[in-house]
Amino acid sequence: MIIKHLLTKFINNRYIFKYQKCLTNYHIFRTYSNPPYELNLNINGVSLNKYLSNLVREYEKLDQTTPTKRLIEIQPVISLLNNREELVKDMHQLGDLLNESDKGLKELALEEKKVIEDKIASLDKELEEVVLHLGDEQECNSIIVEVNAGVGGQEAMLFAKELFEMYCGYTNFKGWSYDVVEYSTTDLGGIRHAIIFIDGENCFRFFKYEAGVHRVQRIPTTEKAGRVHTSTASVLATPQPTDIQVNLQSKDLIIETKRASGAGGQHVNTTDSAVRVTHVPSGISIECQVDRSQLKNKNVALQRLKAKLYEMELEKQQSDIASAKKNQVKSNFRNEKIRTYNYPQDRITDHRLQSSNVHNLKYFLEGNELLDNLINKLYINDKVDQLLNSIDNK
């Protein structure tokens, strides 16, 4: 009995030491004596505990005295983890009171236990939201959405019109504004091609998941034999080109003067009127010696530099938009679909998700909460993949 008592005491002391060590190193990632309070951040069936553990280690390596962008980005997650740590610590301290023989004390302990459990559950939900949006950049608030009829003739054009109307409805559902800038109709009431400009907070974050080939399976109104046909339409969603502002800052410029060369008389060769302006970030250099005045040559060089930078930015925007379109829709072939609208089964299936079937197709095409819920699932799925990739790349 004595040996058993000493062994039990040794184990308890060892556990207390281990528990205290865990507290100093974010013990939420360890196993507790009471497993229900162990943190398990599970999103879409994927555990992100390893990601959180890596995030904590990254935070500990950062200079806490310097408010860097990354430190500010991680801080809300760390604060929630610290708050959770304190709550779990409080829960463990209730252990003895829950075993009290005094009925009054035990009831108070049970009430406190319920309060702490509710706080932990609420905090875990908040933690999930913060992690999901961690690192999100401000998305584009002005986008261009194009809908084009694909394979399937008139039926594809009718389907393209339904998709277009669905996105107009969804824009209204989100409280955004839109302008139809192009709308090419057919004799049967479908559309070959349509473009809509949409303005709304972070609207690109939602519409980028709609880009791709959409497939419809149904009996066309023109089909007399009652056979189900498969047609497609493609959707493109790209940010609207921004107004390009070229602001030259003096710290980014190297301005040099020298004597002009070439024809122009004795004055050209005896004064430092020629000017060369170098834009350090881009490495572009512009020289000007068209005038005898150094100041005029400098102004001309700066104007030419602005024009060059404007041209470069414009080319970059056009290239980015062209690349986005190419990646979103490689072709209108049926086998490249992202989503299928099956009328006989009243079912919408998004092929990027598992178990993603949505029913009530007619209501879905109104562009309401059914579409919004599906887009949110796609966003969460995409975000989880990004977080897991960040683990693999470290």
N, C-alpha and C positions, 0 to 999 in steps of 0.2 A: 504493500500500500504506500509506503514511504517513497519507494522508487517511482511508482506511478504518479504520485503527487508532484515530485520534483520534475519528472518528465513533462507533465502537463504545464507546470509553471514555466519551464524552459521554452516550451513551444509557444505559450502565450506571449512571453517576453519577446521571443523572436518575431512573432507576428506583429506585435506593437511596433518594434523597431522597423520592420519592413513597411508597415503602414505609414509611419512617419516619414520614411524615406520616399515613399510614393507621393505623399502630399507635397513635398518639395520639388517633385519632378512630374507634376500633372498626373496624379494617380488615377485619373479617369480612364487611362488606357490599361490599367491593371485589373485583375480580378478581385472583387471584394468578398467579404464574408457573406454579404447579402447581394447576390447576383442581380436581382431586379433593378438595382440602381447603377449598375455598370453601364457606361455610355456605349451605345451601339448605333451609330449614325448609318442608317440603312435607307437608301433611296433607290427606288425601282428594283428592289431585291439585291442591290449591290452594297456591300459594306464599305464605308469610307473612313473607317477608323484608322487605317494605315495612312491615308491622306492627312487626317487631322494630326496624327503623330508626327509626320514629316513637317507639317506646318508649324507645330510647336517648336520643333528643333530649329527650324529656320528662324523663327522669331527670337529664340534665345541667342542666336549668333549675330543678330542685328544690333547695331549701336542704338540703345534705348534713348540716348540723349539727343540723337539727331532725327528729326521727324521726316524721314525719307518717304517717298510715295509708297513703297512696299510696306513699310512699318505701319503707316496710316491705314493701308488696305487690310492688313492682317489683324490690327488691333481689336476690331469688334468681335472677331472670333475668339481671340484670347480672353477678352473680358467675359464673354459668355461662358467659356470653359472654366475660368476662375470662379465665377458665380456658382456654377454647377458643383465645383469642387467643395465650396463652402456648404452648399445644401446637403451634399452627400455626407460631409463631416458631421453636420447637425443631425442627420438621420441616424448615424452610428451612435451618437451620444444619447439618443433616445432609448437605446437598447435596454439599459437597466430599468428605466422607468416603465417600460412596457411589461416588465416582469414583476412590477410592484404588487404586493398583496393589498395595499391600500387602494380601494376601488376608485376613490376620487382622483388620486394621482394617475392611476392607470387610464381613466377616461380622458384626463387632460392630455396625457401622452398620446393617446390614440387620435385626438383632435389635431394635435400638433403634427403627428405623422401624416394625416390626410392633407393638411395645409402644405407641408413640404413636398409630398408626392405630386400635388397639383402644380406647384411651382416648378418642379423638375420636368414634368410633362410639358408645361408651357415653354420652359426654357429650351427643351430639346426641339420643339417645333420652331422656335425662333432661330435656333442654331442651324437647322436645316435650311431655312430661308436665306440666312446670311451666307452660308457656304455655297448655295446654289447661285447666288448673285455675286460671289467673290470674284473680283477681277473683271467684271463686266464693264466694258467701255460704254460711253454715251453713244447709243445707236443713232443712226440717221433718222431725222424727223420728216424728211421729204423724199418720197420715192416715186418711181415710175413702174407701173404694173402693166404688162402686156399679156393679152390672151390671144392665142392663134389657133385656128382650126387645124387639126392634123390629119391622120389617116381615117378615112371613113366617109368622104364626100359630104353630102348635105347633112347627114346625121352628125358628123363631126362638127359642122358649123352650128347646128342646133345646140349641141352639147357645149360648145364654146360660149354661146350666148348665156346658157344657164350658169356656167362658171363665172362669167363676167358679172351677172346679176347677183350671184352669191357674194362676190367680193364687194360690190356696192352696198349690199345689205350688211356685210360684216363691218365695213367702214362706218356705217351709221351706228351699228351695235357698239362699237368702241368709242363713239363720240368724236371721230375724226372728220375732216373735210376732204372733199375730192372734186376733181374736175375731169370730165370726159373730153379728151383732146382728139381722139380718133375713133371712128366707129364705122366699119365697113360691113354693110348688111347684104343678105342674099334674098332671092325671091321668096323662099320658104320661111323667112323670118329669122334665120340664123345669122352668124357673123363670121367673116373670114378673119378679121383682125380688129382688135380694139386696144386702145391705150387709155389709161387713167392715171392722173397725177393725184397722189394722196399725201396729205399733211396731217401729222399727228405724233404725239409723244412716243418715241421709240418704235414707230410703226414698222421699220425695216426688220426689227427683231422678230416680229410676228410673220410678216409676209415672206421672209426669206425661206421659210419652211414650206411655202406653197409653190415655190419654183420647181418646175420639172414637168414630166409628162403625166397627165391625168387620163385614165382609161374608163370608158363607160361600156357597160354590157346591158343591152336591152333590145326590145323589139321596136325598130324604127316605125314611125307613122307611115312611111312609104313602103313598108314590108307587107306584102299581101299573103305570104305563106306562113307568117307567124314565127319566123326564125329569129333567134337572138343574134344580134350583130355586135361586134366590138369595134369601137371608134376611139379616137384620142383627140386631145387638145393639149397645147403646151402653155405653160405660164412662166413668165420672166418677171423677176422683181429686182430692180437695181436702184441704188441711190441716185437722186437727181444731182446733176453736176452743180457744184457750188460756185458762187461768184468768186472768181479768183482775185485775191487781194495780194499784191506784191509790196511788201514793206521792207525797205532796205534799212538796216540798222548800221550805224557807223562802226560798231565793234566787229561786224562781219565783212567790212570793206578794207582793202589795202589800196590806197591811192598813191600813184607814183607819177612824177613828172620827168620829162626829158626833152631834149631839143628835137624839134621836128626834123624830119629828113625828107629829101626829094625836092622837086621844083617849088618855087615860091619866092625866090628872091633872098636877099641877104638877111632879112629880118627872121625868116623861118629858121635859119641855121644858127642864130646867135641868141635866141631866147628859149627858156624852158616852157614852151607853150603846149607841147604834146602831153596828153594825159592817158595813163593806163589805170583802169579800175579792175580790181580782182575781187570776186565774190568768194570768200573763203569756204563757206559750207558746200558750194557747188563746184568750186574750182574754175569757174568761168572768168575769163579775162577779156575786157573790151578796151581797145585803144582808139583814141580820137585825136586828130591833129588838123581838122578841117578849117580851124579859125586861128587867128593870131592870138586871140584871148584864151588864156589858160582856163578861166572860169567858164567860158562858153563851151570849150572842149570837154570840161568836166561834166557839165550838165547834159551834153549830148551823149557822153559815154554812159552816164547813169540812166538816161532814158532808153538807150539801146540795151543796157543790162536788164532793166525791168521788162522790156519786151521779150528778151530771150528767156527770162525766168517764167514769164507768163506762158510763153509757148511751150516750155518744158512741162509745166504743171497741167496745161490743157491736154497735151499728149498723154500724160500719165493718167488723167481722169478717163480719157477716151479708151486707153488701153485697159484700165481696170474694169470699165463697164463691159468692154468686148470680151474680156477674159471671164467675167462673172456670167455673162450670157452663155458662153461656150460651155462652162462647167455645169450650169443649171440644166440646159437642154442640149444634149449632143445630137439628138434626132427626135422625130415624132413617132418612132417605131413603138409598137405595142409592148414589146418586151422590155422597154426602158421605163415603165411606169413607176410612179411613186405612190399612186393611190388608185384604187378601183372602185367605181360606183356601180354596184350590181343591182339592177332594178327588180329582176325576178325574185331575188332573196331579200330585197329591201335592206341592203347592207352596204356600208362603206368600209373598205379595208385599206389601211395605210401600211404599205409593205416595208416601211422603215422601223416599224414597231412590232413586238410580239404581243399577241392577244389584243389587237387594237381595233377589233370590229365595232362599228357604231351602226345602230339601226335607226329607223325613221328617216329615210333618205330625203323625202320631200321637205321635212322640217329642217334637215341639215343644210339643204341648198338655199335656205333663207338667210344663211350667214349669221347664226346666232350663237348661243352658248355651247352648242354641240361642236361647232367648228372651233370655237375658242378653246374648249377643253382639249380637243385633239392637238391643236397647235401647242398648248402648254405642255402636253405630254412629250411632244417632239423636242421642245426646248429643254425640258428636264433630262430627257434621254441624251441629247447632245451635250449638255453640260456635264453630266456624269462621265461620259466618255472623255471629255476634256480633262476632268480631274484625275481620272485613272491614268490617262496618258502622261499627265504631269508627274505621277509617281514613277512610271516606267522610265521616264527620261532623266530621272535623277540618280 
